[in-house]
Amino acid sequence: MPVVTRSDCTQIEISNEVVEFNFNSGFLSAAFNNIDIAFNACQADPINGDDNNDLASQYEHFVATGNIAEEKLGVFAETVVGETYCREAIDSFLDSQGLAAKPACRYGEPSECGCDEVFQKDYRGDRSTTWNGLECQRWDEQSPQSHSRTRERYPEANLVDNYCRNPDNEPGGAWCYTTDPDKRWDYCGVPFCNFPEPECGTGALKESDYRGTRNITAKGYGCQRWDEQAPHSHGNTPENKPDGGLVENYCRNPDNDERAWCYTTDPDKRFDYCNVASC
């Protein structure tokens, strides 16, 4: 039976913990908060120097120190399978027990959005396309883009499948390598975990703060996506107006117009205003 790459969760160190005790009606209870857990079971290959605590690294360490013959390394590589690392395994277990890690920001929801405070390094959703629709390359593949952002080098970054992540603190948030040979990498447009966005627009702001999902104009026209240039070409793109909330085809006011509006999907009607609720 093959083994998984992270079956070595044996040496656990707690580097930080906060315990709160409460005595009420004759009962003493304790709550553990902000526990930082580290796993240090396996040594890394001393040549590469990456202490990433997985079985492959441990085996390479044995080869480098002469304890195991190098010709057996290929057989080992074919035997060791799986994608679950210790950090991910323990986080999954804690979550199943209602003990999920504290979010990286106040409105953190790692499966849906990423916190700006940590450049979306906390994002754990399954988005696998860039902001402009390019498919993401798997992190464990080296084609068409060769790279060093691998699970072995970044074991805490949750580099699974081809999901958008930010293992190296890119300032624009979660990103991925693409499957397009002509585009090495790009950001994914993962939402930031901010204060719940308003489903209404403020009149004094000309409804520029509206972040709802209305995508039909006041006259019944369907809205064109902001990241598309057909049937109407325009300059109000997510790149040009990063603070405009220009996602999908939702009504917005990125250019200080009278109120929320959108380009329409009708070639004969360039744009139209939207009837959004007033705050």
Sequence and secondary structure as in RCSB ss.txt:
>XXXX:A:sequence
MPVVTRSDCTQIEISNEVVEFNFNSGFLSAAFNNIDIAFNACQADPINGDDNNDLASQYEHFVATGNIAEEKLGV
FAETVVGETYCREAIDSFLDSQGLAAKPACRYGEPSECGCDEVFQKDYRGDRSTTWNGLECQRWDEQSPQSHSRT
RERYPEANLVDNYCRNPDNEPGGAWCYTTDPDKRWDYCGVPFCNFPEPECGTGALKESDYRGTRNITAKGYGCQR
WDEQAPHSHGNTPENKPDGGLVENYCRNPDNDERAWCYTTDPDKRFDYCNVASC
>XXXX:A:secstr
  EETT  TT EEEEEEEEEEEEETTEEEEEEEEEEEEE  S   TTT      HHHHHHHHHHTTSS GGGHHH
HHHHEE    HHHHHHHHHHHTT     SSTT  TTT B GGGTTTT      B TTS BB  TT  SSS  S  
TTT TTS   TT  B TT  TT  EEEBS TT  EEE    B  S   SSB GGGTTTT      B TTS BB  
TT  SSS  S  TTT TTS   TT  B TT  SS EEEBS TT  EEE    B 
